């Protein structure tokens, strides 16, 4: 019998959340790699974009982790 207000964890949903976190982390790595692709350097514009992408992605990952 479950306590009042408690619920059973859905393992499959948890796996999807974990998968999404890994996808976002991979996306961040690929963005950094793409920024270096043309000249093997990250210029100021690319750096600004990467910082924005990283900041927003980190927020998203933080919210996803709250669900686990």
Backbone as CSV, one residue per row, in Angstrom:
resi,resn,N_x,N_y,N_z,CA_x,CA_y,CA_z,C_x,C_y,C_z
1,UNK,0.833,-1.178,0.000,0.000,0.000,0.000,0.883,1.248,0.000
2,UNK,0.566,2.182,-0.888,1.338,3.415,-0.985,0.853,4.421,0.044
3,UNK,1.785,5.213,0.539,1.422,6.276,1.469,0.659,7.350,0.722
4,UNK,-0.160,8.069,1.439,-0.949,9.136,0.829,-0.018,10.160,0.183
5,UNK,-0.298,10.502,-1.073,0.497,11.483,-1.785,1.733,10.923,-2.464
6,UNK,2.012,9.636,-2.277,3.181,9.054,-2.929,2.760,8.420,-4.253
7,UNK,3.730,8.120,-5.059,3.448,7.512,-6.352,4.591,6.590,-6.738
8,UNK,4.299,5.695,-7.656,5.328,4.795,-8.163,6.099,5.491,-9.263
9,UNK,7.411,5.313,-9.245,8.248,5.900,-10.297,8.025,5.133,-11.593
10,UNK,7.954,5.850,-12.672,7.862,5.244,-13.983,9.281,5.157,-14.543
11,UNK,9.833,3.971,-14.523,11.218,3.750,-14.945,11.420,4.184,-16.397
12,UNK,10.441,3.947,-17.229,10.569,4.278,-18.644,10.604,5.792,-18.859
13,UNK,9.826,6.506,-18.095,9.851,7.962,-18.169,11.182,8.503,-17.655
14,UNK,11.663,7.929,-16.569,12.971,8.319,-16.039,14.073,8.105,-17.074
15,UNK,14.011,7.003,-17.794,15.013,6.721,-18.830,14.947,7.756,-19.955
16,UNK,13.743,8.184,-20.316,13.602,9.199,-21.353,14.182,10.538,-20.897
17,UNK,13.993,10.872,-19.633,14.554,12.103,-19.085,16.078,12.026,-19.088
18,UNK,16.620,10.898,-18.654,18.077,10.712,-18.661,18.618,10.777,-20.091
19,UNK,17.895,10.198,-21.022,18.299,10.227,-22.421,18.326,11.671,-22.935
20,UNK,17.333,12.453,-22.568,17.283,13.850,-23.010,18.459,14.639,-22.452
21,UNK,18.813,14.383,-21.202,19.976,15.047,-20.598,21.230,14.712,-21.391
22,UNK,21.406,13.445,-21.730,22.582,13.039,-22.505,22.579,13.664,-23.895
23,UNK,21.409,13.783,-24.497,21.303,14.397,-25.821,21.731,15.860,-25.782
24,UNK,21.295,16.577,-24.754,21.652,17.990,-24.631,23.152,18.131,-24.383
25,UNK,23.711,17.279,-23.527,25.153,17.323,-23.268,25.943,17.038,-24.547
26,UNK,25.474,16.100,-25.328,26.117,15.790,-26.610,25.984,16.966,-27.572
27,UNK,24.825,17.602,-27.593,24.591,18.770,-28.432,25.595,19.878,-28.108
28,UNK,25.859,20.091,-26.834,26.823,21.117,-26.421,28.227,20.812,-26.952
29,UNK,28.623,19.554,-26.854,29.943,19.157,-27.365,30.016,19.331,-28.876
30,UNK,28.956,18.972,-29.567,28.931,19.105,-31.024,28.949,20.568,-31.453
31,UNK,28.294,21.435,-30.691,28.320,22.865,-31.011,29.733,23.420,-30.883
32,UNK,30.435,23.021,-29.838,31.813,23.478,-29.662,32.688,22.958,-30.811
33,UNK,32.504,21.723,-31.162,33.266,21.140,-32.273,32.954,21.879,-33.573
34,UNK,31.685,22.194,-33.805,31.281,22.891,-35.025,31.875,24.298,-35.074
35,UNK,31.971,24.958,-33.925,32.535,26.307,-33.883,34.002,26.305,-34.301
36,UNK,34.701,25.229,-34.025,36.125,25.119,-34.374,36.343,24.579,-35.789
37,UNK,35.306,24.078,-36.398,35.435,23.329,-37.648,36.073,24.117,-38.784
38,UNK,35.699,25.384,-38.972,36.182,26.102,-40.151,37.632,26.570,-40.042
39,UNK,38.075,26.966,-38.831,39.438,27.486,-38.706,40.170,26.980,-37.461
40,UNK,39.602,25.999,-36.810,40.171,25.393,-35.609,40.300,26.375,-34.434
41,UNK,39.543,27.470,-34.518,39.512,28.475,-33.452,38.072,28.867,-33.181
42,UNK,37.842,29.408,-32.000,36.523,29.932,-31.656,36.640,31.451,-31.601
43,UNK,35.969,32.142,-32.550,36.035,33.595,-32.551,35.018,34.188,-31.567
44,UNK,35.007,35.483,-31.452,34.159,36.150,-30.453,32.668,35.893,-30.689
45,UNK,32.243,35.932,-31.932,30.829,35.675,-32.232,30.443,34.242,-31.864
46,UNK,31.287,33.307,-32.238,31.026,31.899,-31.903,31.028,31.694,-30.397
47,UNK,31.957,32.353,-29.714,32.041,32.235,-28.257,30.772,32.754,-27.601
48,UNK,30.275,33.871,-28.100,29.031,34.440,-27.557,27.866,33.460,-27.751
49,UNK,27.782,32.891,-28.943,26.729,31.903,-29.208,26.860,30.683,-28.302
50,UNK,28.081,30.182,-28.160,28.316,29.004,-27.321,27.947,29.279,-25.866
51,UNK,28.277,30.471,-25.379,27.933,30.819,-23.997,26.428,30.852,-23.804
52,UNK,25.720,31.428,-24.762,24.262,31.485,-24.668,23.651,30.091,-24.726
53,UNK,24.118,29.298,-25.660,23.612,27.924,-25.805,23.891,27.127,-24.533
54,UNK,25.091,27.260,-23.997,25.470,26.530,-22.786,24.631,26.973,-21.599
55,UNK,24.448,28.269,-21.449,23.659,28.803,-20.332,22.232,28.256,-20.357
56,UNK,21.597,28.330,-21.513,20.211,27.871,-21.618,20.114,26.347,-21.508
57,UNK,21.078,25.655,-22.057,21.088,24.192,-21.963,21.273,23.742,-20.518
58,UNK,22.142,24.429,-19.791,22.357,24.096,-18.383,21.085,24.290,-17.566
59,UNK,20.332,25.334,-17.878,19.044,25.562,-17.199,18.092,24.394,-17.480
60,UNK,18.040,23.999,-18.744,17.159,22.903,-19.146,17.554,21.601,-18.453
61,UNK,18.841,21.302,-18.432,19.323,20.086,-17.763,18.985,20.127,-16.273
62,UNK,19.146,21.274,-15.665,18.835,21.417,-14.241,17.356,21.104,-13.978
63,UNK,16.483,21.606,-14.836,15.055,21.327,-14.673,14.738,19.846,-14.892
64,UNK,15.391,19.247,-15.873,15.178,17.822,-16.119,15.621,16.988,-14.920
65,UNK,16.756,17.344,-14.333,17.260,16.582,-13.194,16.337,16.681,-11.986
66,UNK,15.593,17.762,-11.888,14.618,17.895,-10.800,13.510,16.844,-10.913
67,UNK,13.262,16.391,-12.137,12.204,15.412,-12.366,12.596,13.995,-11.995
68,UNK,13.885,13.768,-11.840,14.358,12.418,-11.515,14.306,12.155,-10.035
